[in-house]
């Protein structure tokens, strides 16, 4: 195991070194993974977005038959701008048992475990396959998943179980909230600030729409689902960025803010978004257009990320329980690609090394011992599939 851990750390060093911020080209990391698999005699297929600059990788170890297990992870990471890192975030730094670097725990650590397990999986007499599915742009809405799922559907064989290796501290997660990734664009009308009543401040109307979103968030928080395992046990909103205007002595001619809704499983997120759109259309736009007819508000759903519930999780939960001795399942509030798989009727769970509490933060890290846990589990997956 010590040699496999050392090899996996070396792989992780390469993976962290690729600055695969969501929305940017990821060809370097895909090429690295593909070359690594090629060196072990494993062919892979790629699927791309419309630009051809962001790609998924899918590969199969073992017989090309129905069944087997998909090991799913994403190649993208969140930005580092504005964060106070102690070292270069795209250089893996080891301090004792900790391996620091952007994406080390979310979730290139799992990708490294998968690649580090390839030699032992190839040597096994697998009766059912292990599938590797590395996607792009999970962090901003799972934009790679429709292409991935199309690629999988085109194969002559269908996997039975999907394990999404997000950091869950090696606990079985069979449910998580959904996520609507939103962008609102407001067009105002610029005039000199000496008489702002003649203009339409896009920022001011943006603030009023954000106030509406906050009001709805407070209403959800005031009516939690009693006994729910989710934390918090209600839908949440977050406005993450806002930009607009040109100068301080003119009304803002434009304003854009990005935000998200994370509904509980079973909640109609589209209906919530429709209520916000209705407020913009009936309350704000008439006031704006009374001053200038070209004023506008666009509420754009960039990605409706499906929630994960346990309706399709039974087989995957039983599989992981058998290998680990665990006898329970949990839920989380963060989103993953798992909901996409479950919507296509793949039995899906989230299960991986490390803690989500370290993700998206400066000095993100995964422990060496956690990589060892991941490798041990993946070896058990392979052994189970030899029967």
Phi and psi in degrees as a GROMACS rama.xvg file:
@    title "Ramachandran Plot"
@    xaxis  label "Phi"
@    yaxis  label "Psi"
@TYPE xy
-58.9796  -40.7598  UNK-2
-65.8847  -38.4796  UNK-3
-68.1197  -37.2297  UNK-4
-64.4431  -44.0394  UNK-5
-61.7853  -41.9551  UNK-6
-64.2919  -38.9702  UNK-7
-67.7256  -37.7331  UNK-8
-63.6143  -39.7101  UNK-9
-62.825  -40.969  UNK-10
-64.0404  -44.0226  UNK-11
-60.7639  -36.3134  UNK-12
-59.752  -42.4281  UNK-13
-64.4256  -46.6657  UNK-14
-63.5646  -43.2372  UNK-15
-64.8102  -30.4221  UNK-16
-67.6991  -14.3949  UNK-17
-89.6523  116.467  UNK-18
-80.421  71.9163  UNK-19
-86.5729  61.0683  UNK-20
-61.6579  138.352  UNK-21
-52.4744  140.587  UNK-22
88.5457  -9.14469  UNK-23
-104.083  160.963  UNK-24
-56.2221  141.063  UNK-25
-125.071  24.1009  UNK-26
-59.4824  -33.539  UNK-27
-64.0031  -45.3001  UNK-28
-72.2736  -35.4464  UNK-29
-64.6354  -42.8094  UNK-30
-62.644  -40.8878  UNK-31
-60.7387  -48.1349  UNK-32
-64.047  -41.7042  UNK-33
-65.4826  -42.8207  UNK-34
-63.3842  -39.4964  UNK-35
-61.9104  -45.4183  UNK-36
-66.2533  -41.0863  UNK-37
-57.3303  -39.5908  UNK-38
-64.643  -19.7436  UNK-39
-105.878  16.0456  UNK-40
76.8248  22.9875  UNK-41
-112.175  119.791  UNK-42
-80.6933  152.609  UNK-43
-137.487  154.441  UNK-44
-112.749  149.135  UNK-45
-117.522  146.702  UNK-46
-133.358  142.224  UNK-47
-126.548  159.444  UNK-48
-74.9059  -179.011  UNK-49
-62.0224  -27.4755  UNK-50
-81.4663  -18.1192  UNK-51
76.5509  7.08577  UNK-52
-98.9444  -16.0381  UNK-53
-124.881  126.59  UNK-54
-131.606  154.496  UNK-55
-101.996  157.15  UNK-56
-125.454  135.529  UNK-57
-135.835  131.469  UNK-58
-144.643  157.57  UNK-59
-129.14  129.331  UNK-60
-108.327  125.88  UNK-61
104.28  -168.268  UNK-62
-69.0901  144.862  UNK-63
-86.693  75.2728  UNK-64
-131.735  165.628  UNK-65
-61.6556  153.504  UNK-66
98.884  -164.174  UNK-67
84.7956  -172.637  UNK-68
-128.808  132.259  UNK-69
-91.8149  130.29  UNK-70
-104.911  108.41  UNK-71
-109.505  137.76  UNK-72
-155.38  163.904  UNK-73
-111.408  146.632  UNK-74
-89.8983  -14.9842  UNK-75
-87.3004  160.913  UNK-76
-134.459  164.781  UNK-77
-82.6128  160.615  UNK-78
-66.1323  163.759  UNK-79
-113.041  -6.67515  UNK-80
-58.0796  135.596  UNK-81
83.0156  -0.865334  UNK-82
-101.005  142.611  UNK-83
-93.2277  85.4022  UNK-84
-83.5614  144.829  UNK-85
-77.3968  -24.5882  UNK-86
-139.34  174.868  UNK-87
-58.3087  118.465  UNK-88
-64.7086  -17.9766  UNK-89
-105.18  22.5852  UNK-90
-126.089  119.614  UNK-91
-68.408  126.735  UNK-92
-121.913  125.999  UNK-93
-100.565  129.736  UNK-94
-132.178  106.351  UNK-95
57.8966  -119.839  UNK-96
-91.0938  1.67233  UNK-97
-104.738  137.705  UNK-98
-116.347  107.421  UNK-99
-92.6411  142.19  UNK-100
161.087  151.03  UNK-101
-63.9218  126.52  UNK-102
88.2322  -2.70262  UNK-103
-58.3878  -38.8828  UNK-104
-103.298  -26.561  UNK-105
-126.798  89.7991  UNK-106
-137.42  40.9443  UNK-107
-70.2469  -19.3824  UNK-108
-60.948  -42.6128  UNK-109
-68.9747  -41.1597  UNK-110
-57.5568  -41.6055  UNK-111
-64.7747  -38.6901  UNK-112
-62.9067  -41.9455  UNK-113
-62.2692  -50.1286  UNK-114
-65.9729  -37.5897  UNK-115
-66.2715  -21.3712  UNK-116
-88.4774  -9.23623  UNK-117
-56.297  -47.8362  UNK-118
-57.7694  -40.8202  UNK-119
-73.7977  -34.1179  UNK-120
-67.6604  -40.0557  UNK-121
-62.0742  -35.0366  UNK-122
-77.6585  -14.0733  UNK-123
-80.5348  154.576  UNK-124
-90.4544  73.1255  UNK-125
-68.1111  130.903  UNK-126
-93.5245  -22.1766  UNK-127
-130.352  147.832  UNK-128
-80.7939  158.856  UNK-129
-105.488  124.786  UNK-130
-106.608  139.913  UNK-131
-110.802  125.054  UNK-132
-130.524  103.739  UNK-133
-108.888  119.754  UNK-134
-109.102  167.344  UNK-135
-110.031  154.227  UNK-136
55.5354  41.8039  UNK-137
-67.3585  -38.8883  UNK-138
-63.3607  -26.4845  UNK-139
-104.578  8.46395  UNK-140
139.353  10.7943  UNK-141
68.1056  36.5553  UNK-142
-64.8539  -22.9146  UNK-143
-79.2202  -16.9628  UNK-144
-67.1415  -39.8998  UNK-145
-57.3358  -38.5133  UNK-146
-69.6156  -40.2722  UNK-147
-61.378  -46.9417  UNK-148
-65.6012  -35.7101  UNK-149
-64.2331  -41.3434  UNK-150
-63.0714  -42.9953  UNK-151
-64.7478  -41.417  UNK-152
-65.1759  -25.1095  UNK-153
-78.4157  -11.8129  UNK-154
-73.739  159.051  UNK-155
-82.9607  -1.10414  UNK-156
-135.653  151.972  UNK-157
-123.053  127.159  UNK-158
-64.872  158.884  UNK-159
-99.0466  -36.1198  UNK-160
-135.451  143.482  UNK-161
-121.509  130.112  UNK-162
-116.097  113.576  UNK-163
-92.607  116.43  UNK-164
-86.4819  35.9954  UNK-165
-61.4866  155.471  UNK-166
-70.4125  107.73  UNK-167
-120.628  13.8414  UNK-168
59.888  32.8601  UNK-169
58.7045  37.8242  UNK-170
-109.971  147.463  UNK-171
-81.0395  123.087  UNK-172
-114.681  121.047  UNK-173
-115.44  7.84614  UNK-174
-156.207  142.543  UNK-175
-153.139  163.252  UNK-176
-68.3341  160.666  UNK-177
-84.5615  -174.9  UNK-178
-156.313  123.716  UNK-179
-102.395  113.574  UNK-180
-89.9381  115.935  UNK-181
-119.748  153.364  UNK-182
-140.928  130.232  UNK-183
-117.389  127.647  UNK-184
-116.052  123.703  UNK-185
-117.912  128.925  UNK-186
-106.198  120.494  UNK-187
-106.195  -152.286  UNK-188
-144.86  122.492  UNK-189
-84.5966  130.998  UNK-190
-141.135  167.987  UNK-191
-63.4788  140.923  UNK-192
-72.3023  -4.61904  UNK-193
-67.4814  -21.7458  UNK-194
-143.72  74.2999  UNK-195
-66.0613  -15.2496  UNK-196
-66.8205  -17.4777  UNK-197
-82.5136  -10.8726  UNK-198
-111.712  179.91  UNK-199
-123.87  108.902  UNK-200
-80.8622  109.609  UNK-201
-62.6822  -32.444  UNK-202
-67.9031  -42.8268  UNK-203
-63.0226  -43.0205  UNK-204
-70.9994  -31.1086  UNK-205
-63.1653  -40.2102  UNK-206
-63.1783  -38.2255  UNK-207
-66.8738  -37.6236  UNK-208
-69.1729  -38.4569  UNK-209
-63.8707  -37.2627  UNK-210
-60.9992  -38.2861  UNK-211
-63.9467  -43.069  UNK-212
-61.6199  -44.5471  UNK-213
-62.1226  -39.546  UNK-214
-61.1045  -44.1146  UNK-215
-66.2275  -36.5425  UNK-216
-61.8643  -40.5996  UNK-217
-65.7943  -34.8882  UNK-218
-66.011  -41.8803  UNK-219
-62.7641  -44.0917  UNK-220
-63.5249  -29.9039  UNK-221
-77.8135  -8.85175  UNK-222
-130.869  64.6206  UNK-223
-70.0408  159.793  UNK-224
-79.7467  106.777  UNK-225
-64.2271  130.703  UNK-226
82.1605  1.40511  UNK-227
-70.0505  142.64  UNK-228
-78.4242  -7.22818  UNK-229
-77.7152  147.698  UNK-230
-130.024  107.212  UNK-231
-80.0382  158.18  UNK-232
-86.9459  48.9614  UNK-233
-163.64  163.423  UNK-234
-66.8971  147.047  UNK-235
-129.596  153.232  UNK-236
-115.651  155.743  UNK-237
-151.305  128.449  UNK-238
-96.3204  114.587  UNK-239
-94.7609  -36.4928  UNK-240
-140.602  153.069  UNK-241
-148.678  133.503  UNK-242
-139.23  158.825  UNK-243
165.769  165.64  UNK-244
75.0627  169.838  UNK-245
-119.656  -47.1861  UNK-246
-143.424  162.377  UNK-247
-80.8098  -11.9565  UNK-248
-105.656  29.8416  UNK-249
-146.212  147.517  UNK-250
-63.2512  147.6  UNK-251
-73.9194  120.513  UNK-252
-80.484  -12.5904  UNK-253
-154.5  156.128  UNK-254
-155.523  136.934  UNK-255
-132.08  133.29  UNK-256
-135.562  146.123  UNK-257
-110.396  138.285  UNK-258
-153.155  175.038  UNK-259
-146.81  154.798  UNK-260
-119.895  132.232  UNK-261
-117.7  91.3419  UNK-262
-77.6176  157.019  UNK-263
-70.601  152.067  UNK-264
-54.0274  132.546  UNK-265
92.7306  -16.1098  UNK-266
-79.5371  148.891  UNK-267
-89.3024  89.3311  UNK-268
-63.7224  -33.7938  UNK-269
-62.3925  -35.7722  UNK-270
-68.0219  -35.2245  UNK-271
-65.7134  -45.2229  UNK-272
-61.1645  -39.5094  UNK-273
-62.4862  -34.4174  UNK-274
-65.6989  -38.8442  UNK-275
-68.3797  -40.7684  UNK-276
-62.5242  -39.1912  UNK-277
-63.1901  -41.2985  UNK-278
-61.2055  -44.2121  UNK-279
-63.072  -40.9174  UNK-280
-74.3497  -39.607  UNK-281
-97.4891  -26.953  UNK-282
-101.124  -44.1503  UNK-283
-92.1686  -47.3653  UNK-284
-59.8583  -43.1972  UNK-285
-57.4295  -39.614  UNK-286
-66.7923  -40.7169  UNK-287
-66.3674  -44.3642  UNK-288
-78.4607  -15.2294  UNK-289
-66.3755  -22.0559  UNK-290
-96.3746  -41.9144  UNK-291
-148.674  128.191  UNK-292
-69.2917  -17.7523  UNK-293
-90.4236  -1.49503  UNK-294
-61.5708  146.582  UNK-295
-156.482  157.663  UNK-296
-134.205  125.364  UNK-297
-118.304  120.158  UNK-298
-103.17  110.387  UNK-299
-111.116  124.503  UNK-300
-89.6627  107.548  UNK-301
-80.7164  -31.2731  UNK-302
-159.521  119.572  UNK-303
-91.9273  95.1655  UNK-304
-80.6456  121.183  UNK-305
-69.4847  144.696  UNK-306
-70.8681  162.304  UNK-307
-111.235  122.406  UNK-308
-118.229  176.321  UNK-309
-91.9822  19.7067  UNK-310
-63.6378  -30.4064  UNK-311
-113.748  14.8069  UNK-312
-91.9894  -8.6349  UNK-313
-55.2522  -51.14  UNK-314
-64.4354  -41.7567  UNK-315
-67.5349  -41.1476  UNK-316
-62.0184  -45.9696  UNK-317
-61.8818  -38.9318  UNK-318
-62.4646  -49.9165  UNK-319
-67.7178  -37.8598  UNK-320
-60.8912  -42.4559  UNK-321
-60.0871  -40.2073  UNK-322
-78.3075  -29.3482  UNK-323
-107.946  -19.3899  UNK-324
82.7775  0.607936  UNK-325
-68.6137  153.295  UNK-326
-134.769  25.6656  UNK-327
-148.018  169.599  UNK-328
-137.143  157.827  UNK-329
-133.292  175.352  UNK-330
-128.59  159.606  UNK-331
-136.46  163.501  UNK-332
-93.8587  -17.6604  UNK-333
-80.3834  157.043  UNK-334
-96.1476  159.624  UNK-335
-145.668  -179.534  UNK-336
-76.1663  -5.6743  UNK-337
-61.4402  -36.0076  UNK-338
-61.1956  -34.8917  UNK-339
-62.9727  -44.8635  UNK-340
-64.0175  -44.9741  UNK-341
-62.3954  -37.7353  UNK-342
-61.5872  -24.5521  UNK-343
-94.9652  16.4922  UNK-344
68.7445  25.2059  UNK-345
-85.6333  133.422  UNK-346
-69.9857  118.484  UNK-347
-133.253  137.964  UNK-348
-135.247  163.982  UNK-349
-108.94  128.37  UNK-350
-162.434  115.682  UNK-351
-164.633  171.014  UNK-352
-81.3255  151.217  UNK-353
91.4562  176.539  UNK-354
-117.981  134.336  UNK-355
-65.3827  -19.0432  UNK-356
-63.7399  -17.9582  UNK-357
-97.0504  -5.99687  UNK-358
-75.2342  152.156  UNK-359
65.3887  13.3673  UNK-360
-114.123  158.765  UNK-361
-64.0494  149.552  UNK-362
57.7756  39.7153  UNK-363
-57.9828  141.999  UNK-364
-151.88  159.973  UNK-365
-126.358  149.335  UNK-366
-87.27  148.008  UNK-367
-58.3533  -40.4918  UNK-368
-62.8053  -29.6407  UNK-369
-72.5807  -36.1848  UNK-370
-62.633  -40.3069  UNK-371
-61.5962  -39.2598  UNK-372
-61.596  -42.7262  UNK-373
-62.9084  -43.7312  UNK-374
-64.1046  -41.7207  UNK-375
-61.8591  -42.7842  UNK-376
-64.3003  -43.9026  UNK-377
-66.4677  -32.214  UNK-378
-63.8312  -39.5792  UNK-379
-65.7375  -36.8346  UNK-380
-58.2076  -49.1228  UNK-381
-60.2072  -45.9773  UNK-382
-59.9592  -39.3487  UNK-383
-64.5588  -34.3925  UNK-384
-82.6629  -1.80519  UNK-385
-83.355  -10.6164  UNK-386
